[in-house]
Amino acid sequence: MKHTTPKSAWQITRKLFNDIHLWLGLASGIIVILVCLSGTLYVFNTELKEMATPELYKVERTAGAIALPVEELIGKVKASTGGKVVSVRIPADPNRTYQFMVKMKEDKKEGEGKVKADDISKTAVATDGKAKKGKDEKGKDKPAEGKRPSAFAVNPYTGVVIGNISEAKSTAASFMKTMFSLHRWLLLDKIEKPIFGELENRKLGSYISGAATILFTLGVITGMIIWFPQKLKSWKQGLKIKWTGSWKRTNHDLHNSLGFYACIFLFLMGITGPQWSFPWYREALRKTLGTYQPEGFEPPKDPVSVIKAGVENSTPLNIADYIKKAETVLPYRGDYNISLAKDSVSAIAITKNKVGFFAPSAGDKLLLDQYSAGVLKIEVFKDKPFNERISGSIKALHLGDVYGMFTKIIYFIACLIATSLPITGTLIWLNKLKKKKKKVKRKTVMQLSA
């Protein structure tokens, strides 16, 4: 009679987590493939859209050319669009266009506010100016809000308004829009008639993708637990892929080893994703990070510009003066995003982002007095507490642009691996089922022949 060796506590625990890992994968596999595949393609969303419409982002700078004053460019944008410029993005690269965010006038008559054909390329279109109603996190109607500002590209050396980036149409932009819809809502937002009761299809898709992402994250955690071999001295086997073995062995190694190499990035993607699907998850995440603010919380008001007593008709400084001041406070090469003052007492808000292959996505912020360029407030990202830096980087951690192109490439590879894991995992499960059936069949034959 054959005696079986009692299983150790680790073997029992490992089998439990292996079973959990299996069923989590089977339950979320198809959705995970769709979400991860679309996420893989969306990593380079910005770069692909720029490649499709390079005229909106790049300019040819002639030798010795000097950019026109921003105030002059603002005047040209106002004349061309009929809207109000609320901010301007000034790149560090002299061969790129300036981007002006323009709040278009609402309730226009037909044809009013359209961009001049002489100054704007065919990519620009007029806004309809209609206010839209949205939903808050609890599903209640929010007050109608005007249309978001549109981004217009401008040649800083000639003042020509090249086009409306926000409305630019291209095959790449259309494709990326579809990928975003697939990633967030599984394309259910494309269906007008509600599928499930009165629940919006967009919300339904968001709930499904969010739930699948949670299961995927748990799968990553359990996968890391079962990755550790029963004998620690065999841990190196989990880092290699045996290409010369059978396809079953190679498939197992692809799932096991690639999952290990990508696990940290997959965990970051998975743990940050559901916050866009579930308000309760977003709240819990912020509470965990210690950055949650209860409903009704009013943050401290920002300092304002000071109008000197006895001075009439105080005049704001030029944008060049604000940039000169920012250069002394933040002395590094970077792109500027300057929000113009809303009224006579508002401060000039400046965000500066480093540029380069390893450039972090988070920027440093300044509030300057619009009359003196005095520093009213400064927020250097690296000086913030660790939990606030993490909380402020949730989107970057999910999208993969934490450190510019460097992390985008890593996330692209990790997303490819994530897309493959449900497939290789399912093949492992099917192979085990076949092996188990053969074992049962062999045992049955032996019993009958005895």
Number of C-alpha atoms within 10 A of each C-alpha: 3 4 5 6 6 7 9 10 9 11 14 11 14 19 13 14 19 18 13 15 23 19 14 20 23 15 13 20 22 14 21 23 19 17 26 24 21 23 26 24 18 21 22 18 18 12 13 16 22 16 12 15 18 13 17 26 20 18 17 13 16 9 6 6 12 12 15 13 14 17 12 11 23 20 13 17 25 17 14 19 27 18 20 18 22 16 22 24 20 21 19 14 12 17 15 21 24 28 25 28 23 23 22 24 19 15 11 14 9 8 10 14 22 19 25 16 10 10 18 21 18 13 16 24 19 16 21 18 17 14 14 12 12 13 11 10 11 7 8 9 11 12 12 12 11 15 16 14 19 20 22 26 29 28 25 25 19 13 21 18 28 21 25 27 22 16 16 20 16 13 11 18 19 13 15 21 14 17 23 19 20 24 24 26 23 23 17 20 19 13 11 10 12 14 12 9 8 8 10 17 22 19 16 19 21 25 18 16 26 24 18 23 24 18 22 27 22 19 23 23 18 20 21 17 15 18 18 16 16 13 7 8 8 10 13 11 14 20 16 14 18 15 12 8 10 10 11 13 15 17 20 19 20 23 25 23 18 20 23 18 14 19 20 15 20 23 18 16 26 23 20 22 25 23 19 15 21 17 13 12 17 17 16 14 19 18 13 12 15 12 15 15 12 9 6 6 8 8 7 6 6 11 15 18 24 16 17 9 6 7 8 8 7 13 12 16 13 14 18 12 14 24 18 12 18 23 14 9 12 18 9 13 15 20 17 22 21 23 19 17 19 10 8 15 15 18 27 25 21 23 20 25 21 20 18 13 12 14 18 20 17 21 19 17 21 22 26 25 24 28 20 16 22 16 19 16 15 16 13 13 16 12 10 12 9 12 14 16 15 16 17 15 18 19 18 20 23 21 22 25 24 20 19 19 19 16 22 20 15 14 24 21 15 24 25 18 22 27 22 20 22 22 17 19 21 16 16 17 13 12 13 12 12 11 12 12 12 12 12 12 12 11 12 11 11 10 9 7 7 5
